[in-house]
Amino acid sequence: MKYFRFLFSMSLTGALLLVFGISIGVATFIENDFGAIGAQSVVYKALWFELLLGLLVINMIGVIVVQKMWRKEKWTNLLFHSAFIIIIIGAG
C-alpha cells in the first residue's frame, strides 16, 4: 500500500517531471554537438528514457484515480492529465 501511495503521489510526479526536463535539456545540447542521431541514441531511444515515460504515464493514471478526476467538478483536471498521457504515449 505504501508503494502505491508513493507511486501515485504528486511528489513523485514533480521528481519525474524534473528528471524529464533535465533529460530533454541535456538531449538538446547533445543534439547541438553530435546531431539528431546522437541525441536519439543517447536519450530519446534509450531504455531508461522509455522507462521514465512509462513511469510518468503510470503515475498520472494513478493520480487521476486517487484524485477522482472523473467527477464533474474536476473535468478540466482530467482533460489536462489525459492530454499529457496521450502526448507521452505518442512520444513512445
C-alpha positions in Angstrom: 0.0 0.0 0.0 2.9 2.4 0.8 4.4 1.7 -2.6 1.1 2.6 -4.4 0.8 5.8 -2.3 4.3 6.8 -3.3 3.9 5.7 -6.9 0.7 7.8 -7.3 1.9 10.8 -5.3 2.4 14.4 -6.6 5.9 14.5 -5.2 6.9 11.6 -7.4 5.2 13.5 -10.3 7.3 16.5 -9.6 10.5 14.5 -9.4 9.8 12.6 -12.6 8.9 15.8 -14.5 12.2 17.3 -13.2 14.2 14.4 -14.5 12.3 14.5 -17.7 13.0 18.3 -18.2 16.7 17.8 -17.4 16.9 14.9 -19.8 15.4 16.7 -22.7 17.6 19.7 -21.9 20.7 17.6 -22.0 19.5 16.0 -25.2 19.3 19.4 -26.7 22.9 20.1 -26.0 23.9 16.6 -27.3 21.9 17.3 -30.5 23.7 20.6 -30.9 27.2 18.9 -30.6 26.6 15.5 -32.2 23.4 15.8 -34.3 20.0 14.3 -34.0 21.3 10.8 -34.3 23.5 11.3 -31.3 20.6 12.7 -29.2 18.3 9.9 -30.3 20.8 7.1 -29.4 21.8 8.5 -26.1 18.5 9.9 -24.8 15.3 9.6 -26.8 15.6 6.0 -27.9 17.4 4.8 -24.7 15.7 2.2 -22.4 15.9 4.5 -19.3 14.1 7.3 -21.1 11.3 4.9 -22.2 11.0 3.7 -18.6 10.8 7.3 -17.4 8.0 8.0 -19.8 6.2 4.8 -18.7 6.5 5.8 -15.1 5.1 9.2 -15.9 2.1 7.6 -17.6 1.5 5.2 -14.7 1.9 8.0 -12.2 -0.6 10.3 -14.0 -3.2 7.5 -14.3 -2.8 6.8 -10.6 -3.2 10.5 -9.8 -6.4 10.5 -11.9 -7.8 7.6 -9.9 -6.7 8.8 -6.5 -8.0 12.4 -7.1 -11.2 11.0 -8.6 -10.9 13.3 -11.6 -13.9 11.8 -13.4 -16.3 13.8 -11.2 -17.9 16.7 -12.9 -16.2 19.5 -10.9 -12.7 18.0 -11.9 -13.2 17.5 -15.6 -10.7 20.2 -16.5 -8.0 18.5 -14.5 -9.0 15.2 -16.1 -8.7 16.7 -19.5 -5.3 18.2 -18.7 -3.8 15.0 -17.3 -5.3 12.9 -20.1 -3.8 15.2 -22.7 -0.3 14.7 -21.1 -0.9 10.9 -21.1 -1.8 10.9 -24.8 1.2 13.1 -25.7 3.6 10.8 -23.7 2.2 7.7 -25.4 2.5 9.4 -28.7 6.2 10.2 -28.0 6.9 6.5 -27.2 
